[in-house]
Amino acid sequence: MCGRRFLPVVGQPQPERADAARNRQKIIDVATRMIAERGAVGLSLDEVARVAGVGVGTVYRRFGDRAGLVLALLDEGERRFQESFFAGPPPLGPGAPEGERIVAFLRALVDRVVAQEELFLLLETGKVKGFSTPYQIYHVHLTALLTRARPEADAAYVADALLAPVNAYLIAFQREERGMTVEQIKSGVTAVARAVLR
């Protein structure tokens, strides 16, 4: 028994030593706080390491470069978001009628984009590459819900149409140029979804 080794599970994060996991979390927490305070553009790995109280080499070994750290931050938020709509409580998770789940999903997606807006903007403008866009997962999820809610509709097309307004560039424009609140944006996507579901 003591010599048994476990094989990695596809799609699951690999186990880490406790100190490595703590350091990783400190780095993620510090980088998240720095981006919230000063934005993502000037994020410095050297400063992240200093504030987190870890060696610069630890940050570089763990994340490679600034883009690697940004991708790790996006990935962490994305895992939590996907767990919430695949297995979380209704109406976002299973157990609610499809129409309610669609509305809850779109509203939660707006919150998801706003929470890491600067990082999504870096991604959408091509300044950070390598993040496997979750768009396909969102599309499959919405298409499945729409197929059950509106069997007569072209679910794949409607899913694209519902996802189109929920992108960081448009949301940033609506907030900064139009002065819209996050709640107004969420109300807008809700109205569009309800019109489609009638």
N, C-alpha and C positions, 0 to 999 in steps of 0.2 A: 504493500500500500504506500509506504513512504517514498518509494521511487517512482510512483506513477506520475506521468506528465499528461497534461490536458492539451488537446489540439485547439487552436484558435477557432472561434466561431465566426463565419463570414459575416461582415457588416457590424461586428461588435468591436468596441475598442479593446486593445490588448491590455492585459494586466500590467500594472506598473509597481515598482517599489514604492513604499509609503512616502519616503522623502522626495522621490521624483514627482509623485502625484501632488504632494503639497507645494513643491516649487512651481509646478505647472499651473496650479490653481492660483498661487500668488501672482505669477506673471500675468495670467488672464485677468485677474481682478484689477491689478494695477493698470494694465493697458486699457481695460474697459473704462476705468475712472478717468484716465488721462484723456481718452478720446471724448468722453462726455464733457470734460472741462475745457479742452483746447482744440478738439477736432482731430481727425485722423491724418490729415496731410502732413503735419510735422512730427508724427510719431517716431521717436528715436528708440531703438533697441537698447542702446547704452543707458539712456535715462530710465527706461522701463526696468532694466536690471538693477540699477542703483536704487530706485524707489522700492522695488520688490525685495531688496536685500539679498540678491543672488548674484553670482558671477556672470559677467557678460558672456563668457563662453557657454554657460548653461543656457542662456536665451538663444544664442546662435545655434548650438547643437540641437536644441529642441525644435526651433522654428525655422532655422535657416536664414531668413531675412525678414524685412518688414512685411512683405507680401505674405510670407508664411504665417506670421503672427496674425495678420488681418484675416486670413483664411481660417485659422483656428478659432478666432472670435466668431466669425460667421457660422462655422460648423457647429460650435457649441450652442448657439441660439437656434440653429435649424433643427438640431436633434430634439431639443425641448419642444419646439413648435410641432414637429411631425408626431411626436409622442402624444401631444394633446389632441390632435384631430384623428389619429388612428386608434387611440386607446383611452383617451381622457373622458371626463364626464360629459354628458350631453348638455347643451345642444351641439357643442363643437365635436365631441366624440360620439361614438355609437349610442343609439338608444332613442334619439329624437327623430321626428319626421324629416325626410330628405330636404324639404324646403327650409326648415329651420336650421338644419345643418349647413346648407349652402350659405345662408345669410350669416350665420355665426362664423363660418370659415372665412368669408370675405372680410368681415369686420376684424377678425383676429389677424388676418394677413396684413391689413392696414397697420395694425398695432405692431406687428412683427417688423415691417419695413421701417416704420417710424423709429422703433427702438434702436435700430442699427442703420439709420438712414445714410450716415456718412460712409459707412462701409459698403452699403449697397450702391451708393453713387460711384465709389471707386471701382466697383465691379462693373457697373453698367457703362462707365466711360472707358473701360479697358485699362485703367491704371493699375489694376490688380488682376492677374490672370490665374487660372487654375482651380477656381471654385466650381465644382460641378453644379450647375444651376439647378435648383429644385423645381424649376418651372414644370418639367415633365411630370414630376410627382404630383404637383398641384393639379395639373391638367387631368391626369388619370383619376385622381380623387374626385374632382368636380364632375368629370364626365360620367363616372359611375353613379354619383348622386343624381345628376340630371337625367340619366337614362331611366332611373326609377321614378323620379318626380314628374318628368315630361316625356314619356316614351315616344311621342310623335315628333319631338324636336330633333334637330341634328345636334346631339349632345356635344360632340367634339368641337363644332364651330361655336356653339353657345358658351362652352367652357373657355375658349380663347377670348371671346368677347367680354366675358365677366372678369377675366384676369387682366385684360389690357389696361384698364385704368389703375391697377394696383402695382405701380412701379415707382422706384425711388425718385426718378427724375421728375415725373408728373406730380407726385405727392410733394416734393420739395418746391416745385413751381407753384402749386396751389397754395401752399402754406406761406411762402415768401413773397410771391408776386400778387396773389389774389387775397392774401390775408385770411385764408380759410383755416378753421380749427380742425383738429383731427376728428372731432365729433361730426363736423359738417361733411368731411370726406367720407366717413363711415356711413353717415346718413345717405349720401349720394350713391355709394355702392349698394346700400341696402335697397334703395328705391329702384335701381336698375335691376337687381336680382328679383325683387318682388314683381316687377313688370314682366320679366321673362317667365316667372313661375305662374302667372295668372292663367 
